[in-house]
Amino acid sequence: MIKKMSESYTVKSAIVFPSDTNSHHTIFGGKLLAYIDDVAAITARRHCRSNVVTASIDSMDFLAPIDLGEVVMLEGVITGTGRSSMEVMVKVSKESLTEDSKPILTGFCFITFVALDDNGKSKPVPGIECDSEALQFLIDSASKRVERRKARLEHTKELSEYIAKDLF
């Protein structure tokens, strides 16, 4: 089975309140990561129509701060699939909602999810088909990101042997 990327598209918007901010009056990085994981999980579930688990989160570079009172906007879409895994890209933007304001890209990241059956075991997921030329780059570059993730995971496993020891 193949599904169009647009079938999984997910959007979330939220106002940044004082309780969401740090001492610089910008959104806590952890709060933003929670929003990202939430949007990505919904996106993945829309695609596979089953429970999912987060397998990895690629790096998150914060390109611009999101200030108190601004609106944070998150957009998620499936950008790659494996047998039971799905890569989700979440684009993060902000908008001040003043008369002349336009959304500003503040970051994006890729998150990998695995689809689960009722017994908590991985299950196959549908493939994806691009609905627009603008999104084709994301599909075409997915295999490069998968290879980088695999290499990073191997490095993490090597490091874990040392970190598991009493270092301090």
FENLINLIN-V765952 format. One record per residue. PHI is phi in whole degrees, -180 to 180 (NA if undefined). OMEGA is omega as a letter, one per 30 degrees, with the letter a starting at -180 (NA if undefined). NEAR is the number of other ideal C-beta (glycine too) atoms within 10 Angstrom. Layout:
BEGIN
phi=PHI omega=OMEGA near=NEAR
phi=PHI omega=OMEGA near=NEAR
END
This chain:
BEGIN
phi=NA omega=l near=6
phi=-123 omega=l near=8
phi=-123 omega=l near=18
phi=-76 omega=l near=14
phi=-57 omega=a near=21
phi=-63 omega=a near=13
phi=-67 omega=a near=15
phi=-102 omega=a near=22
phi=-54 omega=a near=15
phi=-134 omega=l near=21
phi=-130 omega=l near=13
phi=-141 omega=l near=15
phi=-130 omega=l near=12
phi=-153 omega=l near=16
phi=-81 omega=l near=11
phi=-85 omega=a near=22
phi=-95 omega=l near=11
phi=-54 omega=a near=8
phi=-70 omega=l near=7
phi=-92 omega=a near=17
phi=-112 omega=l near=18
phi=-96 omega=a near=13
phi=-70 omega=l near=5
phi=-95 omega=a near=9
phi=64 omega=l near=12
phi=-119 omega=a near=19
phi=-62 omega=l near=25
phi=-58 omega=l near=14
phi=-58 omega=l near=12
phi=-66 omega=l near=9
phi=-64 omega=l near=18
phi=-65 omega=l near=22
phi=-64 omega=l near=15
phi=-64 omega=l near=11
phi=-60 omega=a near=20
phi=-61 omega=a near=24
phi=-63 omega=l near=17
phi=-63 omega=l near=15
phi=-63 omega=a near=23
phi=-65 omega=l near=28
phi=-65 omega=l near=19
phi=-63 omega=l near=17
phi=-59 omega=a near=28
phi=-64 omega=l near=29
phi=-65 omega=l near=17
phi=-62 omega=a near=16
phi=-72 omega=a near=26
phi=-99 omega=l near=23
phi=56 omega=l near=10
phi=-154 omega=l near=13
phi=-67 omega=l near=16
phi=-138 omega=l near=23
phi=-133 omega=l near=13
phi=-71 omega=l near=14
phi=-99 omega=l near=16
phi=-161 omega=l near=15
phi=-124 omega=l near=15
phi=-71 omega=a near=16
phi=-60 omega=l near=8
phi=-123 omega=l near=17
phi=-101 omega=a near=9
phi=-88 omega=a near=13
phi=-82 omega=l near=12
phi=-157 omega=l near=13
phi=-71 omega=l near=16
phi=-113 omega=a near=27
phi=-89 omega=l near=15
phi=-50 omega=l near=16
phi=90 omega=l near=13
phi=-79 omega=l near=22
phi=-101 omega=l near=16
phi=-97 omega=a near=22
phi=-122 omega=a near=21
phi=-122 omega=l near=23
phi=-127 omega=l near=17
phi=-117 omega=l near=24
phi=-152 omega=l near=25
phi=-72 omega=a near=31
phi=-120 omega=l near=23
phi=-171 omega=l near=21
phi=-138 omega=l near=22
phi=-116 omega=l near=15
phi=-67 omega=a near=10
phi=-126 omega=a near=18
phi=-108 omega=l near=20
phi=-137 omega=l near=26
phi=-97 omega=l near=26
phi=-119 omega=l near=27
phi=-100 omega=l near=22
phi=-117 omega=l near=25
phi=-97 omega=a near=18
phi=-115 omega=l near=24
phi=-132 omega=l near=21
phi=-131 omega=l near=22
phi=-148 omega=a near=15
phi=-88 omega=l near=15
phi=62 omega=l near=10
phi=-87 omega=a near=8
phi=-52 omega=a near=5
phi=-104 omega=a near=5
phi=-79 omega=l near=12
phi=-131 omega=l near=8
phi=-60 omega=l near=12
phi=-122 omega=l near=15
phi=-65 omega=l near=12
phi=-115 omega=l near=21
phi=162 omega=l near=20
phi=-162 omega=l near=17
phi=-154 omega=l near=18
phi=-113 omega=a near=22
phi=-127 omega=l near=24
phi=-105 omega=l near=22
phi=-121 omega=l near=26
phi=-118 omega=l near=21
phi=-79 omega=a near=24
phi=-120 omega=l near=16
phi=-85 omega=a near=12
phi=-66 omega=l near=8
phi=-99 omega=l near=6
phi=79 omega=l near=8
phi=-98 omega=l near=10
phi=-64 omega=l near=15
phi=-137 omega=a near=15
phi=-63 omega=l near=13
phi=-120 omega=l near=24
phi=-65 omega=l near=17
phi=-76 omega=l near=13
phi=-125 omega=l near=24
phi=-131 omega=a near=12
phi=-78 omega=l near=16
phi=-98 omega=a near=14
phi=-149 omega=l near=9
phi=-63 omega=a near=7
phi=-63 omega=a near=8
phi=-87 omega=a near=17
phi=-60 omega=l near=12
phi=-58 omega=a near=11
phi=-65 omega=l near=19
phi=-69 omega=a near=17
phi=-63 omega=a near=12
phi=-94 omega=a near=12
phi=-62 omega=a near=19
phi=-64 omega=l near=10
phi=-64 omega=l near=9
phi=-67 omega=l near=17
phi=-62 omega=l near=16
phi=-62 omega=l near=10
phi=-64 omega=l near=12
phi=-64 omega=l near=17
phi=-62 omega=l near=10
phi=-64 omega=l near=10
phi=-64 omega=l near=13
phi=-64 omega=l near=12
phi=-61 omega=l near=10
phi=-64 omega=l near=10
phi=-61 omega=l near=11
phi=-63 omega=l near=9
phi=-62 omega=l near=10
phi=-63 omega=a near=10
phi=-61 omega=l near=10
phi=-62 omega=a near=8
phi=-86 omega=a near=8
phi=-70 omega=l near=9
phi=-65 omega=l near=8
phi=-74 omega=l near=7
phi=-71 omega=a near=4
phi=-89 omega=a near=6
phi=-116 omega=NA near=2
END
